[in-house]
Amino acid sequence: MKKSKLKKVVASTVAAGLFSTQISVPTFAFAKEKEKGKEPDSFDLRIMETTDIHTNLLGYDYYKNASSAAIGFSRTATLIKKAKKEAKNSVLVDNGDLIQGTPLGTYKAKIDPLEKGEVHPVYKAMNQLGYDAATFGNHEFNYGLDYLNEAINDANFSYVNANVYKDDNDNNPENDVNQFKPYKIVNKKIVDNSGKTKVVKIGYIGFVPPQITDWDKANLDGKVIAKGIVESAKKFIPQMKEEGADIIIAMAHTGFNGNENNTEDVVYSLSKVKDIDAITFSHTHKVFPALDVKSLDALFKGSDGQPLPGVDNAKGTINGVAAVQAGYGGNNLGLIDLVVEKVKGKWEVASSESSNRSISNVTEDQGVIKAVKADHEATVNYVNTPIGKTTAPIHSYFSLVQDDPSVQVVTNAQKWYVEKYIASNKPELVDLPILSVGAPFKAGRNGVEEFTDIATGDLTIRSAGDLYLYDNTLKAIKVKGSVVKEWLEMSAGKFNTVDPNKTEKQALLNSSFPVYNFDIIDGVTYQVDVTKPNRYDKDGKKVSDSSRIINLQYNGKPVDVDQNFIVVTNNYRAGGGGFFPGVKGSEYVVDSADENRQILMDYISEVKEINPAADNNWSIAPIHSDVNVTFTSSPKAAEFLTPGGKISYTGEKDADGFGIFKINLTEDLNLQLLGINDLHGQLDTTSEFGGVKQGRADYLATYLKEREAQNPDTLLISAGDAVGASAPVSSKLQDEPTLEFLNMMGFDLGTIGNHEFDKGVATLMAQIKGGQSPTNPAVTFKGINFPYVAANVVDKVTKKPILDPYTIKHYNGVDVGFIGVVTNATPSKVSPAGIEGVEFIPQAEAVNKAVNELKAKGIKAIVVISHDPGSFSSATQKVTGEVADLANAIDDEVDVIFAGDNHARLNDMVDNKLVVQSYSYGTAFSDIDLVIDAKTKDIKSKKSEIVTVAQEGVTPDAEVKALIDKYLKQFPELTQPLGTTNAKITRDNAYTQEAPLGNLIADSMKASIAGTDFAFMNPGGIRADLPQGTITYADLAKIQPFGNVLVQLELTGAEIKTLLQQQWVVEGSPKTLQIAGLKYTADFTKPVTERVTYLTKADGTLIEDTSKYKVVVNDFMASGGDNYTVLKGKERVYGPVDLEAFVKYVQDTFTGGTITAAIEGRITNLK
């Protein structure tokens, strides 16, 4: 476009009152100014646009049964007549969406349909105004091609459309024929600026969104196809120029979108097509240009709030091309005023000015009123037909911020219809869950008056139209749970991202996201976390990996991504409207021609009385900080506020007259911590205490899932020794099955225990991060899906922690810190090879360092996950042990400490810190409930419970049971019978005295290597009792789970005495060795060095200090484990793995019969 040689002068002489709600509009005063010095070859041309009238022919709201000054073509007509008088040369066009949109449109299409030769009401009105051309909107196709043709054939003006083609089904785009005339070129007589009459060729071309073939598939499939708007423009505009068009006006029923990949709203791209002189656009019901940049809709702006590149709101141009969009319902008349001058023999646009004139304070045109009076009155009578009653008001004022009855009644009706349909027509699908989708169609999209508002009492057909605005037809599709999730993620784009760290006002609603795309899905429950960024933009493009939809459940359980659902919706959405991911192309379960609105009317008629109540299946997730969140709605919404509710009215209004409301999303955080410790891979182990069967991972899973379902803000925590000393179902694969269980359950946090080091640091890191096991190449770890933290385990060389010391969990404004530590006794509990390359620094020092770092980040809610032992004394009513020492030594900002290691029960306070431990083997878990203040960010209350995992009356979790069974089947030898027992053979008091099971194990060790004199077994390696009944390989494996190798050493009699003395290194905490081949007496009244008073072989022969003997121990002891340092450095003769020796001994000794063991007097303790 060539720049003007003329000086542009814009007058603003129009009375201010006439244009109170939109932009002041230039008249042709600027042309008159130029009369003093006119260009000889120039003329002025005014283009007037109406669009998206949607059968709003009069200033009347059929849904409210009342007059309305906000809509009505009858007022637009007054503006048209005035605007025509102001201009020497003008043309009038309509941009589509005429015949549908109000009950009047429905009435003439469905109730009293047009007869042949009958003039549609819209043309009765428009034929009076002298339109020059029109194009179609997408809603023109809602009633089918036959109806459309019957309607438009009485228009006194022609229609053009360039991108809808006849469907010839030959898949050859080269021979496609347009369904309608693609364009027209009109010889227009104009008066130039010298007063002469000339003829100018004006070309009109029209476009519609190509998505019509999806949205109205039932009406158009097999009849027409639609091509892209821009590609069609590029095809036909050159033809129009070749045919002599001087000025080309593109009437595009499409909106503006800054994303040029969008194919529905393409004005941004269309404006770049060469030789288009002016664009009238529509579809999105926006106004362009607006009064000022502040009033300009967000669709036209970037993230900085300024118009996108190429958008000039002041001039009303897009990429230099004059453009106008005139809102909705006749509320504006769009104007483009062109100055056209001849340059080198061709007419070119020299300058332009676009504007909108509002119908505010404009009187209705009596000619239009008279023309449509009869149709209007018939429609009013129709819509006031009663169909039922409502016991309370139904409105949509808050439908964008909370679950709302105005949507619920629609989704209930849709589900009712589909349930009946399936029962009658597709009984094979009766067990599939049915979800129903609705959106708040009337939620202020077209102005402050456009909300549903139905009073208590009669429900009429008008009410149904108020609740369901569009002439959609019902569809039901079958989709997976994954599609349901993404569907809701797309819908959640309606919300802006709220920064929980800001205290100033933040607008909740994204004004550029259409309300009709804010889908609610009833039948599932969910929350929307608005502190997270949106996953999709309004065009369905994925813009982040964020997940705003949280706690998505069906029937109280998380939605399975692979579960099938029947989702009830409409033809627009099922056909891909709104670009919802995964929806288009889904299998149709119900492909109905029945309208959603008619189904709603039928539902109301059947139930007769509606009790409008939402089931609150969705909500905005609370924010745990002091945020100030606002949204807009009609000021009338204030009448429906609940005293003391979350929503309040500020009393303020925005520039468009919407009321500004505040929604209180601030809540304290109720955080639930479910913790286990010392699971030791006992996936299939049932323990029995006091006659109560407890444990097994599948029962534990049931308990944890039930508790987790009670609070969406729940963390699952493992306080160490999740693996190591494990049941064979886990240990045979180096505990990969247990790690799989933790991942399956969705554990959130963990720390390491001493047994995590059993196979060495390299294996530990492979278990955590994934990869091939360095100690068993046949095992490949998948890695865990949650962080392990440990502040006090550092690399010996770098002195840096081998794992993160802490992690932070974020909760919509509240951050919670979790610090991990492992017992500093680990070096004495683990083989030196297991901790090679690392060292253990003082716990309190490590924890306090981490606390200080967390406090520096503003975190006040801090939890320590420790693998530290502790015991509660009923005598002193105090906790003692390493965990108590830790609690007393660390910063008081710590409120909770998880303990472990000694398999005890703790639920007590130490230095105002809650300390918990829940036994072991999954027989119990800790349930801690914390309340964290949203304003102070600190823990304000804490309580806990130790829950026993009793099996009776509980159904084991099917998923975890399947996991256990999978691995049991992988190792059939685990269920191989080896014999029976008449009673349990126990390890009772094995730390302090001889135990029957200890004797049995020591005997197996002595028999494992020929020539052995004695055997010694550390009590910590005996992990379970031998149960009563049939004994299997698995039972023995649970007793000796470590896979230690037995070794034969040579010791002197004096060294054997030293070995026994080392049982009592820690006075008061003995680790009595279970023995075979010898016996001794210990006098506890004597010092440790004198305590062994009698030491002989089993046959009574004295063990001489200077004599040498062959002894068998496991390699853990031989390496100095448990402080048996006398064994270190001895030359070794290697034997079998301890479990193999144990199994062989039981098989050889008892030959499948009764297994026995007893206390034989091998150890005598004198007190």
N, C-alpha and C positions, 0 to 999 in steps of 0.2 A: 504494500500500500504506500502510495506516495504521500510525503508530508505536504500539508496545505501551504499554499502561498498566501492564503487569507488569514487575517488576524482573527482568532476566535474570541468572540465576546459573549459571555453568558450572563443573561439577566436573571435576577431572582425576585421578580415582581409579583409572583403568585401569592395570594393571601395565605398567611401562615396557618390559619385554622383549617384550611382545606386539606392539608397534608400533615396532620398531627402525629401519625404513627409511622410514616415512612419518610422517604427523602423528598426534599423540595425539588421541584422539577422545572427545568428550563422551558420557557415557551419559545416562540419564534421571534421574540424581541431581538435576539442576536442577529437574525436575518434582516430585520428592519433597520438595525443599526448600519448594516452594510449597504442599504439602498443608496446611501450617499456616494458610495464608491464601489459599485458592483463589478464583479468580474463578468465580462460579457457572456462567457460560456460556463455558467454554473447554475445549479439549482439546489433547492433544499428538499429533502425527502424525509418524512416522518413515517417510521414503521411502528405500528401499535400491536402489541401482543396480549392476548388472553391465553391462559393455560390452566390445566388441572382444575377446571370448573367443577368436575365430579357431580354434575346435576344439581349443584347449589345455584339454582336459577333465581331464587328469591332470598331476601334477607330473613331466612327462617331456619331454625334448628329443629329438624324433625325428631331428634332424639330427646330434646328437652321440651318439645311441643310448645315452642315460644319463638317470638321474633328474635333476630340476631343482627346486630349492626356490624359484625365482624366478617360476614360472608355475603355472597349474593351477586349474581351476574346482573340483576336489576340495577344495582348501584354502579357496577362496572360500565354498564351501557350509558349511564349518565356521563361518566368520565370520557367514554369513547366519543360521544357526540361533541363534547366540549373540546377534546383534543383535536378532532377533525376540523373544527371551525378555526382553530388557531393556525392551521397549516395550509399552505397553498396546495401542497402535494402530500398525500398520505396513502398508506396501504394498511389494511387490517388483517391480521392472521391469527389463527388459533393453533395452539401447539399440542392439543390432544388431551386425553382423559376427560372426555365430555360426558359420556352416556352412562357412567357408573359412579357410585360413590355415596349416594343417599338413598333412603327408601323410595324416593321418586324414581330413581333409575331402576331399582329392583321391581317396583310396581309395574313399570312399563315393559320390563323384560320378562317377568315371571307371572305376575298376577293378572294384569290386563294387557297382555302383550300386543305389540304393534300389529295392526292388520295391514294388508297390502294397500298402499296408497295413503295410509295414515301418516301424518307428520309427527315426528318425535318432538316432545316438548322443547328439547334444547334447540332444535332448528326453528320452531315457532318463535323462539326468542331471538336467536342469532340472525335469522333471515331479515330482521328489521334493521340490522346495523350495517349492512353492506360489506361483508367480509370478502376479501380477495382470494384467500387460499387457506387451507388447513392441512394438518397432518394428523396421524393417529398416535394415540398413546397406547401403552400396553394394556390398559383396562378396556380399551375399545374391543378387545378380543375375548373378554370374559364371557360373552354370551354367544360366541360362535360367529362364523363368517356370514351365514345367512342372515342372522339378525343385524349384523353390522351393515351389510349391503342394503337391507331394507330401511335402516335408519338413515344412512347418509344419502340415499337417493332423492331425498326431499330437501337437501341443503342447497341454497342458492349460490353456492360457491363450490369449487372443486377441491378434491383431496389429492395429495401427492405423497408417495412413499417410495423410496429408492432401494430399501434393503430387505423387503419381503418378496419372496419368489414362489411361484407355483412349484409344488413338489412333483417332479416328473419321474422320480424314482430311478433315474438312470445313472446316478453318481457321476455325471459329467457336468461340472460347473460351467463349462464353456457355452452350453446351449440353454441355460436357465432363463426363464421368462418371468418378468416382474408380475406379481399379483395385481399391483396397482400401477397407475401412471407414475413413473419415478420422479418426474419433474414437469414443470410447465414454464413456458416463456411468454410473457404477456406484453403486448404493446401498450404502454402506459402513456397517456397524454399528461404532460407536466407543464407548469408555467415556470420559466427560468427566471433568474434574478434581474433580467432586463424587461420582464413582462411578456416575453414571447412564449407561444405554445410550441412545444416540441414533443416528439414521441421518443420514449426511452423503453428499451426492452428490459423488463424486470423478470428475473428467473427465480422460481420457487422450487425448492427441493426439500423432501421430508425424510425423517429417519425415526425408527423406534428401536428400543433395546432388543437385540437378537434373542435375548432370553425368553421372549414370549412363547417360543415353541416348547420350552420347558414348563413355564408357569401355566400355560393353557394347553397343555399337551392333549387333554381330552377333546378340545375343540379344534386343534390345529394339526394333530398328528396325521401324516399322510396327505395333507392338503397343501400346506405351505412349509417353506423353510425360511430361515432368516440368516442374513450374512452380517458381517461386521459393519458398523456405522462408518468408521474412517475409511475402510477399504472401499465401501460403496461410494463414499464421497469422492475418493480419488478416481473412481471409474467414471462417474457421471459429470462432475464439475467441468472437466475439460470438454466434454461433449456439449455442455451448455454454452461454454465460451465459443466453441466452434460454430454453434448455431446462432451466435450473435448476442447472447445475453450481456447487457451492459452492467447490470447490478445483479448480484446473486445473493439471495436470502436463504440461509439454511435454517429450516424449521426442525429442530432436533429435539425429539422427546427423550432427552437424556440429561443427566445432571452433571455437576462438576465433581471431579475427584483428582487430587494431586498425584495419584498413582496412575501413570500413563499406561500401565499394563491392564488396568481395569477395562472391561469391555462393556459394562453396563452404563456407566456414567463417564462419557468420553469428551466432554466439551473442551477440556484442556488440550487434548490431542487434535480434535476436530478443528480448533482455531488455527492450527498450523498448516492446514490443507490450503494450498495456493488458490487464490481467486475467489474465496468466500469473502463477501463484503460485510455481512452482518449475520449474527446468529441469534435466533430466538430459541431459548432452551427451557427445560422444565423437568418433570419427573420427581425431583426430590423435594418439591414444595418450598424451596428457598427463595429469597429475594436477592437479586443482584442487578445493579449495585445497591448497596444499603446506604442509610443516612450518613454513616461514617464507618471508619475501620472498626471501631468498638462494636458497632451493631452488626457488622458483617459476620455471617455464619462461619463457624470454625472450619467447615469444609473447604473454605477458600484460603485458609491461613496455614502457616507453618507452626512449628513448635514454639516460635518466638512471639506468636500472637499477631504477626504481621502478614499481609497478603503474600501468597506464594509468588515466586518470580513470574512475571508476565501478567499478573492480575492487578489491574489499575481500578480501584474502587471509585476514585474521584471521577474518572472519565467514563467508566463503565466499559472497559475493554479487557479482552483476554488475549494475550500475545499480540496486541495491537489491533485486534478485530473487535468492532463494536458488538456488544452482546448484552442481552437482557433476560432475566428470569422473573416472572411476575407472581410468585408465591402460589397460593392455593385458594380454591373456592371463590375466585373472583375478587379476592381481597385487594388486589392491585391490578393496575393497568401498566404494562411495560411499554416503555417508549425508547426508540432509538432515533435520534435526529442526526441525519447525515447532511453534510455539505459535499456536493458532488460537482466536480469541475472537469472540463474536457482538457486533456493533455495529449498533444500529438494526435489529435483526432479520436481519442478514446476517452470514455467517461471513467473517472477514477474518484474514489472517496478521498476528499481532501481533509476532512475532519469529522469528528463524530462526538456525540454526547448521549449517553444512555442514562435512563432514570426510571423510577417507579412512582406511580401516583396511587396513594392509598384511598380506599373507599370510605375512610373515616369521615364522618360528618357529611356524607354525600347522600342526597335524596334518591329514592328509587325511581326508575323510569316506568311511567305508567303503562307505556306500550308493552313492555315486557311483562308486567304484572298481569295485564289483561290477556295477553297471549297464552299464558300458562295457568291461568286461574283454575280452570276446570280440572286439569291434571293434578295441580297442587291440592285442591280440596279433596279429590278422590284419594290421593295418597294419605292425607291427614286422617281421613276416615278409616282407611285400611290400617295404618300403623297404631291406631288407638283401640284396635280390637283386643280385648283382654284374653290372656292365655294362662294366667296363674296369679299368684301373690308372693310377695316377699315380706318376711317378718321383720326386716330391718333395712335401712338404706344400703344401697350398693353403689360404691363410687370407686374411681380409679386414681384418686389424688395421691395415694402413697404406693401405688402399684410398682413403681420402679425401685423402691427401697425396702420393701418387705412383702411377704406373701400376702396375697390380696384376694378377697372374695370375688371381685369382678373377673378375675382370671379363673379362679377355682370353679365357678359355676359352669364355665365353658369346658374346662378339661373334664369335669364330672360328666357332662352331657356326651362328650366325644367318647369317653370310655364306656359309658352306658350303651351307646350305639354299637361299638365294636364288640363288646362282650356278647350282645345279642346276636350280632352277625356271625361271630365265630361259632357260638353254640349251635346255630342253625345250619351254617354252611361249611364250616371247617372245624369240626369237632376234634380233629387230630391235633389242633393247635391250642386246645382249651387249657392246657397246663402251662403255656408260655405266659410269663408276666406281661401285663399290659401297662404301658406308660402313656400319659396323655400330655400333649404340648399345647400351651397357650401363651399368648403375648398380650400386653396391655396396649391394644391398638389406639386407644384414645387416652393419651398421656401427655398432651400438650404439644404434639408434633406440629400442629397447624395453628398454634396460638393458645393463649391463656384460657380461652373458653372451651377448648376441645378436651374435655374430660368426661368420662362416664359419671352420671349423677342421677340415680334412680331413687325416688322416695319410697318409704315404707308403704305397702298397700298393693294395688293392682300392678301386675306385670303385663305389658302389652307387646304386640309385635314390635312397636317402637322400642321397647326396652331391649328386645333381642337384638335389634339393630344397633342399639347403643353399646351392647356388650360385644357384639361381633360385627365389625364395621364392613368387612369385605365380602364379596360374592365368591368366596372360595368353596371348593368342594373337598369333602373329607377323603383323606388317604391314610392308610396305615401301612407301615413298612417294618420289615424285620431287620434288626441291626444287632451288632454285638455290644457288649458293655463298654468296649473301648470307644465306640462311636457315640454312645450316650455321654461319656466323659468329655470327648472333644466337642460335642454339640454344646454342652454347658460351658466349656472353656470359651467357645466362640461367643456365646451369649454374654459372658462375663465382661466382654469388651465394652459394655455399656458403662462400666465404672472407670473413672480416673484412678490413677494410683495414688493412694494416700500415704504420705510420709509420716510414720509414727513419731518421728523426732521433731516435728513442727507443731507449734502451738497456735500459729495464725490460721485464719480461715482457709479451708480447702474444699473445693467443689467436688462433690461425689460423682456427679453424672457427667458422662462424656456426651456433649450435645451433638457431636457429629455422628454418633451411633444411632441409627433409627430405632424408635421405640418398637416398631413392628418386628424387629429382629431380636428383641429382648425376650427370648423364649424361656418360659418356666416349664420344667418337666415334672409333672405330678406323678407320684408312684415311687419315686426315689426321694431320699433325704440328702441334703448337702448344704454346705456353707460356701460362701465366696470370700476369699481372703483378698481384700482390696489393697492391702499393703504390698502385694506382689504385682509386678508388671503384667499387662495382658499378654496372653499367649498368641492371640490373633488380632489383626486389625479389622476394621469394619468391612473389608473386602475379602475376608477369609484367608488372608496371607499370614502365614506363621511368622511372627516377629520376635519370639523368644521361646525358650524352653521352660518358661515359668509355668507353674500349675496353680491357678487361682482356686480351682474347685477342690475343696478338702472335705473329708469325712463323707464321701459319696457312698451311700448305703442303700441296699434293697432288703427289706424285711429285717432290718437291724444288723445286717452283715455287709462288709465291704463289697461293692459291685465287682463281680468277676469280669475281667475284660473279655473273656471268651464266652460269657453267658449270652444266650439269645433273648432279645426283648422284642415285643411288638410295640411300636411307638406310633401313636395316633397324631396326625398333623393335618396339613392341608396341601392342596395341589401346588401352591407356590413354594412351600418349603421342600416338599418331596421332590419337586422338579429342579431343585438346585437354587431356588431363590434365597438370597442372602449369603450364598457361598459358604454354607456350613459344611465343614470337612466331613467326608464319609457318608453324607446323606444321599446325594444324587446318585442314582444307579442302584439303590438298594432294592431288594425284592419287595414287591407289593403284596401285602396280605389282604388288604381291602383297597380296591380301586373304585371308589364310589362316585357316582354322579350327583349324589345328594349334597346339598350345600351345608357347610358347618352351621350356618345361621339357622337353617330350617331344622337341623337336628337339635339345636339348642331350643327352638320353639317347641318341638315335639317332646323333648325331655321335660320342659317346664309344664307343658300341658298334661303330661302323665303324672308327674309327682305333685302337681297342683300348688304346692307351697314350698318356697325356697327359704331355707334358713341360712342366710349368707355368712358363712364363716370359713376362714382359711384354715388349712390343717398345719400351717407353719412348717411345711416340709423343707423350706429353704430359708436361709437368713444370711445376712452379712456377718462374717466372723467378727467377734469382738476384737477391739484393739486395746492392748494393755499399756496404754499411755494416754496422757491428757491431750487428746486431739480435738480440734474444733472443725467438725465436718458439716457442710451445708448442702442443700439441694433445693431445687425450685419446683414449685407446683402452683396451682391456682390459689390465690388468697382465700378462696372459699373453703379450702382444705382445713383452715383453722377451726371451722365449725365442727369438725369431726375428730379433733384431737382428744386423746384420753388424758385426763389429769394425772400427772406423775409418770406419764409414758416416756418413751425414748425420743419422741418427736415433739418439737416445740416450734412455735412461730416467732421469728425475730421481729416481725412487724415491718420489715423492710421489703422493698420490691426492686426488681432489676429493671433495666431500660425497656424491656418488652412487657412489663406489667406483671410478671410472675412474682409470686411471693417467695421470699427466701426463708427456708425452714432449716432448723438444726436437728440433726439426728445424733443422739448420744451413743456412740459406739464404744465408749471407754468402759472397760470392766477389769476388775482384778483378775489375775491369772490363777486359775485352779489347776495346778499341775500335779499329775499322778505319776509316781515312780513305782514301777513293779520290778523288784530285784530278785535275782537268784545268785547263789554262790556255790562253788564246789559241786557243780553238776557232774564233773568227772566222766563225761560221755556215757552216763548210765541211761541210755535211751530206752532200753527194754527191761530195766531193773525195777521190780516191785519190792519195796521194803515193808516190813511189818513191825509195828510198835504197838504194844498194848492190845494186840489182836486186831489192829486197824491196818489194812493194806494201804500203802501210800506210794506216791511217786509214779514213774514211767512218764516218758516225755509226751506221749499222746494225751495223758490225763492232765499233765501240767499245762499243755497247750490249751485245753478246754478252759481251765481256770483263768489263764492269762487273757485269752480272747474275750471271755465274759467280762472280766474287769476292765479291759481296754475299751470295750464297747460302751462302757458307762461314762467315759470321759475322752473326748477327742484329743485332749492335750495329755497324752500318756507316753511315757518313755519306758522301754524295756531295757533293763540293765543287768549285766553280768559282772559280778565282783570277783572274778578270777577262778582259776582251776576249772574252767568249763571243759577243758580237755586234759588228758593225762590221767594215769591210773584208771583207765576207762574200761567199760564193758567191751567184750570182744567184737560186738556188732559195730563198734566205733573204732576200737584200737587196731583192728586188722587192716584198716585203711588210714592209719595214723590220724584218726579222729576227723577225717573229712566228713563222715556222716553227721557228726555233732555240729560241725561248722555249717553244714547244709541246713540242719535243724534251726540254728540260730538265725540264719538268713531267711529261712522260710517263715519264721515267726515275726520277722521284722524287728529284731533287736536293734536298739539305737545307740548303745554305748557299752563299753566294757573296759576292764583292766585285766592285766595278766596276774596269774598266781604263780607260785613256785613250780607247779607241775606243767605250766606252759613251757618251761625250760627243759623238760625231760629229754627231749630229742635234740637239744641244742638250739642256739640262737638262730642259726641259719634256717632250721626247720620251722621255728616259731615265725620268723619273718615270711617264709613261704606260705604258711597257713594264713597269715593275715593278709598278705598282698597278692597271693596267688602264684602259681608256678609249680614246677616239678620239685618234689621233695628231695633234698640233698642227701637224706639218709635212707630213702626208699624210692628209687627211680621209678618204680611201678605206680607210685601215687602222684597224681597231679592235683594240686589244690586250686579251687576256683577263687579263693580269697573271700574275705568277709565284706559285707556291704555296709559296715558301720565302723566308726573309729574305736580303736583301742588307745587308751591314754595311760601313760606311766611316767611320772615325774622323777622318780628316784633310781631309774636304771639308765646308766650312761655308758657310752663307749669308753673303753679303757684308754684309748689313745687320744681321741678328740675331746673327751669329757662332755660330749653332747648327748642328750637323751636319745635313745634308740627309737622311741616313739614320742609323739607329741605329748607334752606334759599335761595339757588340758585341751578341752574343746568347748565351744560356746554354742548353745542352742538358742535360736531366735524365735520369739513368740510375739509378733505384731506389736513391738514396742518394749517388750521386756526381754532382756538377755540373761541366760542362766549359764554359769560356768561349772564345768565338771572336771575335777582333777583326779588323776589316777596314781596309786602307789601300790607296791607289792611289799610283802613282809621282808624286813631286812635279815630275817633268818634264812632266806632262800639259799645262801651259799652252804649252809649246814644241812639243807634238806634235799639238795640236788647234787648229782654227780658233778665234779669239777669240770668235766667235758661239757656239761649242759650249760654252764655259764661262762665258758671260755670267751674272752674278748670283751666282757662287760663287768662293771662293778656297781655296787649298790651304795648310793650316798644316803646320808641321814634323811629320814622321811620328813621330819618337821621343817628342816631347812628347805627341802625341795618344795613342799606344799606352800610354805609361806612366800617363797619366791613367786610361785604361780599365782597365789592370792593377790600379791601386790600388783602383778601385771594385769590381772582381771579388774582390780579396783581402779587401776589407771585407765581402763577402758569404760569406766562408769558402771561396772557390774557389781551388784551387791548381793545377789542371790547365788550362793556358791555351795556345791555339793562335792564331797570327796568320796571317790569309789576306791576303797582300800581292800587289799587282800591281807588283812591283819587279824590275828586271832584275839579273842577276848572272851571272858567268862564273867557271869554274874554270880555274886555270892549272896545267897539268901541270908547269911548271917550278918554280913556288913551292909547289905543292900547297895553294893557298889559293883561297878564293872572294873575288872582288872585285866592286865595283859597289854599287848602291844598297841591295840586300838585305843585303849584308855590313855596310854601314854601319849599317843598321837593327838587325841582330842584335847588333852590338857596343854599341849605344847604349841598348837597352831592358832592362827588368827581367829578372833571371835566372829569374823565375817562369815566363816563357815558355819552352816546350820545343820547339815546332815552328813553322816559318815556311814557308808556301807562297810561292813566287816566280812571276814571269811576265814578260811584256813583250818580252824579247829572244829568245824562242823557243829557249832553250838547254836543256841537260840539267844538272840539279844534283841531287846526292844526297850532301850533305856536312855536316860539323859546323862551325859558326861560333859561338864563345863558348859551347860546349856546347849549342847550339841546332841541331836538325836542320833543314836548309834543302833544299827540294826544288823542282824545276821539271821539267816533262815536255814539252819541245819545244813543238809547236803543232799546230793543225788536227786534233786528235784522233788523231794518229799514235802517241801514248803517253799513259800516265797514271801517277800516283804512287800507290803502295799503302803506306800507313803503318800499322803495328801498334803500338798503345800498350797498356801494362798500367798500370792505375791502381789504386793500393792502396786497398782498401775501408776501411781504418782511417784512414790518413793523408790520403786523398783526393788524393794527389799522383801524378804520373806516375813510375813506378818503372823502366820500361824503354821503349825506342822503337827501332824498326827500320823500314827503308823499302826499297822496290824501285821502279825505273822500268821499267814494263812496256810493251813495244812492241806496238802494235795491228797485228800482221801478219795479212794476209788469208788467206794460204794455209792450207788445211785447216780453216778456221773458217766456220761457217754464220752468215750475217748475221741479226740479230734481225728476225723477221718483222714485228713491230709497227712498228719504226722504219723498216724498208724500205718498208712501206706508207705511212708518213708522207711519206717522201722522194718516192715515186712519185706520191703525191697532188698534191704541189706541182709536180713536174716536168710532170705532165699539165696542170696549170693554166696552164703557160707553155710551150707547144710550141715557141716560137721558140728556146728554150734549146738544143734539139738540132738546130737548123738548120745544115747544113754550110756553111762559108765558104771552104774550101780544104783543102790538105794540107801537111804538112811532111815532109821527108825525114829530118830529125833534130830533136832538141829545140832550140828557140831559148831561150837561158837569160838569166837576170838575174845570173849569177854575178859576184860582186865589184862589183855596181853601186854600192855605197857608196864604193868607192875608185877606180873607173876606168870607162872606157867599156864598155858591155855590149851585145851584139847586140839583145836585147829592148828595152833602153833607147833605142837608135837608132830601132827600129821605132815605138815609142810616140811619141817626140819628133817623128818625121816626120809621124805622124798628127795631132799637135797643130798643127804648122806649116801643114798643109794645111787645117785646119778653118775658118780665118777668112782671107778674102782680104786680100792686102796685107801678110801677116806676113813679117817678116824672119827672126826666130829663135824657137825654142821651147825651153823648159826644163822638165824633168820631175824632181820630187824622187824619189829612189830608194826612199824608204819607201812610196811609193804603188804600187810595182810588187810585187804580192803573190804572183805565181806565175810559173812558166815556161810557155812555149808547148810543149805536148807533141808528140811525134812521132806522125804519122798524120793522121787526119781531124780537122780543126779545126772546132769549133762555136762558136756564139754564147756558150755557157756557158764555154768555155775562155777566151775573151777577157774575159768578165765576171769570172772569177776573178782575172785579172791586174789589172784595174782595177775593184775592187768598190765604190769609195766613192761613185760618182755625183757627183763634183765637176764643177762647171761650168767650162768653159774661158773665160778672159777675155783680151782683148788690151789691153796697156798700152803706153805710150810711154816709153822709157828713153833716156837719153843713153849714149854709149859708156862714159863714166866710171861711170855707174850699173851698166852691165852688168859692168864690171870689179869693182865693189863686190859685186854679186850673187855673182860667182864666189868672191870672197874670203870671203863669208859661208858658203860650204861648209865652211870650216875653222875656224869660230869655236871649236869644241871641239877643241883640238889632240889628235891621236891618235884622234879619232872623227869622221872626215870623213863628209859626206853629199854625195857627188859628184853634181852634176846631170847628167842625161842630156840631150844637146843636139841641136838640128837647125838647120842654116843657118849654122853658124859652127864654128870650131875654135880651140883654144888650146893653149899649152904652159905647164905649171906646174913651176917649179923648187922642189923641197921643201927645198933647202939655204938658201933665202932666207926672210925673214919673210913673214907672210901678206900684208902690204900691198904686197910687192914680188914675190909668188910668180908672178903671171901675167906671163910674159915675152914672150909672143907671142899676139896676138888678132886674128883675121881672119874675114872671111866665108868660106863654104865654097869660094868661088872664089879665095881668097887676098887679096882686097881688105882693106886694113887697116880696122879699126873705130876711128873717130876719137872721142876723148873728148867733143868738143863736138857731134858729130852726133847726130841723134835717129833711133831705130829702133823699129819695131813688134815687140813680143814677145808670145808666148802662154804663159801659165802657167795652172795650175788655181786656183780661187778660194781653196783652202786656202793656197797659197803667197802669193797676192795679198793675203791678210789678215795676212801676217807669220808664217804657220805655218812650223815648223822654223827659226825665227829669220832668215827672209829679210826682214828689216825694211825693206830698201831698196824693197820693192815696195808697202809700206803707203801708203794714201792716194792712190794714182794713180787717175786717171779710167779707167773700165773700158768696154770694148766687149764685150758678152756674146756668147758663141758657144754651141755645143752642149755637152751633157754629155760628159765625157771618153770614156766607153765608146762612145757613139754615134759620136763622131769616129773612134775606133779601128776600130770595125766597118766604117764607111763607107770608110775608107782601105784596109783589107784587101780589101774587095769591089771597090773601084774600081781598085786597083793590081794585084791578082793575079787578078781575074775568075774566082774559083773554082779557080784552078790552084795551083801550088806557091808557098807563102809562104816568103820568104827574108829573112834579115837577117844582118849581119856587122859585125865591128869594122872601122871604116873609117879610123881614125887621127884622129878628131875631137878626141880628148883625148890629149895626150902628157904623161906625168908623168916628170919627171927627179928621180932620187933622189940 
